[in-house]
Amino acid sequence: MAGCVLIGCRSQPGAPSVAPTDKATAVPADPTDPALLRALSVLATGHAPSDLELSQTSRDLESGATTLSRYIDHLLASEAFTSRIAPLIILGHFLSQDALGAGAFTLSHTDGPKSVYYLNAPCTWEKAIEVHPWWNLIAGNDQTVRVCPDSYRPQQWMVKGANGPTNFACLSVYVSTVDKRGGCGCGPNLIRCFESHEQGQLVGDSLVDEIRSSVTHNIAGDLPIEEIFTSNETFRNRYAEYVMRTYVAADTRKPLPDGALSDLASWPEDGKWAPREDLAPGQNAGILTSPQIVHFALDRRQRMTAIYDVLWCMDAESKGATPEAVLSIAGSDLQIKSAGWKELAARPICTSCHARLDYGFQFFWGFPDDNVQAYFQSNLQQTGRGPLYVHNIDDPRGEGELTPQGFANLATSQPEFRRCMARDFASYVLGNEISNDQVASIASHMTPNSTTGRDLMRASLRELVRQWPEQSRAPTLGTSRSAAPRDHIAVTGALKKQLGDHCVFCHDHEAGRPNLAAPQLTRPMVVDMLEAVAFGSMPKGHPLAEPERTQFLSAFINAIWSGADADAAHHYFVDRMRAIPSYRPEIMFELIHDMAHSTVPPRWRMMENAIRGDLLQLTPGMITVTGLEAISACHGQGRSRAEIDACISKALELENLTGRP
Amino acid sequence: MMDRRTVLKIMQAAAVTGAAWPLLREKRARAAAPAHRSRPRFYLQIIPSGGMDAIFTTDPKKAREVDNGIDVPFGSHKIIEAHGVRLGPKFGALGRWVPHVAMVNAFHQNSANHVTGVANITRFKSLTTPGTPSLLELLGARRDDEATGAINIGCVFDSAFSPMYLGQPGTFVFGNRPGLFEHLDAADPEDLVAVAKALQRDAGSVQGPRASAAEQRTADNLNESASLFAGAAKSPKFKPVEWAHEVESAYHSGRDLQRALWLFENKLSRCVTTRVAADDFDTHVTNSYQETLTDYLAFLLDKLFSELDKRVVDGKPLSQQTVVIVGSEIGRFPRLNSARGKDHFPQAPFIFYGPWFATGATYGGTGRNMATVPISMTTGRPQSGGHLLRVDDIGTTLLALDGANPELYGYSGEHLRFLT
């Protein structure tokens, strides 16, 4: 039975398509360890099991009535996993941050029976125009409101400048900056305006719900994970659907026909899985073309950064740019027109980002820069096929139809996609102690268009079970033995072997690179090398796993420093200020509020929920926001001072902050 | 209820366990620091976010001094000369502070993108990863009796997140929701003390002779946070006043700077990072808005430097104890684009304030195309075949100023001795 706690055990017919890792022969964890059972439950559902549940599960495991593998499957069958945890893992910061999207206006209104809506200044009731606002239509009522003429402007779609029309649409991020004459107004049915800030927030939350619920739909149905990014349909409530329809009006520059909003009154309150109208073939591609993602940023390049972030876990990293290189780019009009993009995409250094970004945004050309026009323009969408690149211009990955759908099909077939999905799930479970090998192992066993999110979570939890005994035996602090410090370091013996094993195949007299095959290295060169290896930027694309990394670093640290300096260097390069991994803040908050019998409050403004799992650790900030949330959770319900203190003390027990034993 | 003695006990214990760890390991480096001058006590990094335009601020040029097409949006008579230093037309409010600041033009940032730029100037390294500690975290770990090492106010790119991150982002994309400081301000002191006690208990359970490095670090972090809670409990509430400028209500950067001062005065943090103008220095459209923002930045620095003179910690004005560093994550391209805006440029100027610097001068230099030129490491002035400034030099210089050995933190930049 012990073998079945390991990755790849098929606990139910046809379930996981992720196979065992090579490490399946490790010593298994004690399956009845309460700390392990608790961590599995918290990670999979966001809830801690009660003492009663824990002891029952332990008994069942001891008696053979269940297995750890079946316990994991039981947790993954929960609604909490599909509706909360899986979206959190896949979508991360897209759930906690606001898309910039269109700069919709918020109306003001006068009070009293003859209330008038306006943007800049009120007008008399008599001068105001009677309009059916969108928010009444989608609620199924025919009530009208009065709006001042300059705040209405149903024929206005583009910003007027001092010298006539501009390229800026009334539905754009920069509208409030460039429409200084207030010429846009709210448009037909006031579709570009909100009645209040609260309504604006409701619409924003609906767009977040669209991507969250769409992921939930996929996970609950055990659908291939690729479909999150490729399906035409998404799960939308009526506000999200209203937003889609305003884009249609903006694209056609015509008011929506009668009934195009009022039919939303019958749209299910909680939303539904529904197709989206393609204004041009292939316009829609899963959540990638949901407003929360496609309109997340200001312009085409930033949009692609957001898309590659969720799809390939690729950051907007740009290193090596020099003033001279940027000055020499033809046209030098990089942001607004994106002119000269092919040249940029092929330039040394620039290519490592721009081949991916700029060839990528050709597929999304129907979505202009949001700062100029924040909606799909069907006439702009390109036709034909185009290439996709990953790391640079020398890394082509085939061709696809130049549409978002064509992009999504091509992008989800890449190994980077599978690795990203594996990394998202595995880093959520294993935190900052995850290794590249663990991610690679899970990714390598994914089957294209078959593996599901539940499979990935199952594999990740089983990996946690596998390494649980190792976590319990964390190494203690070591002290270094050092040689006398030197300004030049002779590369002999162990140092030569380290460089030979990990570096010289790329650093052996190659032009433009440090020569690490030389018989002597300078101190600055060694310092740079230590920095690069310590933080994983070298060996490029293949950071050293432990214990190889520590062995490499220690060898060179001891070669150039001694005594307290060597200890300090070890502390910086080897320990790297790493703390133990933490749960995601959303999970910690839920555990605390569960314990305090209170309700999880609205979203916080915090950095900690905007980063990936492999960076999450018990930082001072993570600890502080959790402490403040404990205060919030423990107040109310008529608690006395002593009860509040006891509640805070209980809420901040370490088991609510980390799953580490 | 906790009495004052209990609060102090928590703070003292936390400060010792939090700060002693790195200090113990650096005795040699500290001993090598110049004995005649004490190191700075506080560090404040100010990021004019989005990309401050050098031509409007520290590197104003006359039309005849630049190539055709380089944007010089003002007549030469508008350039301000203050104490022999050139300032942009809207940077006048900084004029009276020239004797107290050093301006250094044209550091290579190694990136023309905000995300990487923020990573690079929070670490002051050209090559960083998300796991690289920020420079202020390293300096913060060398604190004496301040509750925390480093606090970040307002940075919105996740590249500002680092292994010891503590702070709250701005509202851009994160939304106008309560963050760490709103919650901290609203909390009852008794609650803060209760949290401090719980965290200190947790720290005690993690640390010990058999603790791994990660466990020891976790204990330090728990103690650091406990110290912040305990310190906030006995500090006066934060009460910002209006720093009246036409755009302050849009950005609240004056409020954030007052927050930094509050943290220093109450010894709640050794280092603070704040940003100014919520990324609106990113003027891809209508670069002339830089004038408004430059005026705002100069106004804020004028107010800040005045406050540093007025506010006293342990018997000395903050101005004698504080380093201020001002600089953007990227610069602005020297030519206008078709939207009369300016795109990104991987080079930016920095301003240094504090008695440790050779102030009253501008160092560094740019050519007719506004690209950086090599400088003498002795004078800081342009010199053929000299050194090309890069952000790593700032990291190296500030660590050396603090008495640390920069090498031990992976810094291989040059110590800018002309600046210190």
Interface residues (C-beta under 8 A of the other chain):
Chain A: H93 S96 Q97 D98 L100 Y174 T177 V178 T305 D315 A316 E317 S318 K319 G320 A321 T322 P323 E324 V326 L327 S332 D333 L334 Q335 I336 K337 C353 N371 A474 P475 T476 L477 R523 P524 V527 D528 L530 E531 A532 A534 F535 G536 S537 W561 G563 A564 D565 D567 A568 A569 H571 Y572 F573 V574 D575 R576 M577 R578 A579 I580 P602 R603 W604 R605 M606 M607 E608 A610 I611 L615 Q617 L618 T619 P620 G621 M622 I623 T624 V625 G627 L628 E629 A630 I631 S632 C634 H635 R641 I644 D645 I648 S649 A651 L652 E653 L654 L657
Chain B: M1 P22 L24 R25 E26 K27 R28 A29 A106 H108 Q109 N110 S111 A112 N113 V115 T116 K125 S126 L127 T128 T129 P130 G131 T132 P133 E137 T148 G149 N152 C155 D158 S159 A160 F161 P163 M164 Y165 L166 G167 Q168 P169 T171 V173 F174 G175 N176 R177 P178 G179 L180 H183 L184 A187 D188 E190 D191 L192 A194 V195 K197 A198 L199 R201 D202 S205 V206 P209 R210 A211 S212 A213 A214 E215 Q216 R217 T218 N221 L222 E224 S225 L228 F229 H284 V285 T286 F333 P334 R335 N337 S338 A339 G341 D343 H344 F345 P346 Q347 N369 M370 A371 T372 N405 E407 L408 Y409 G410 Y411 S412
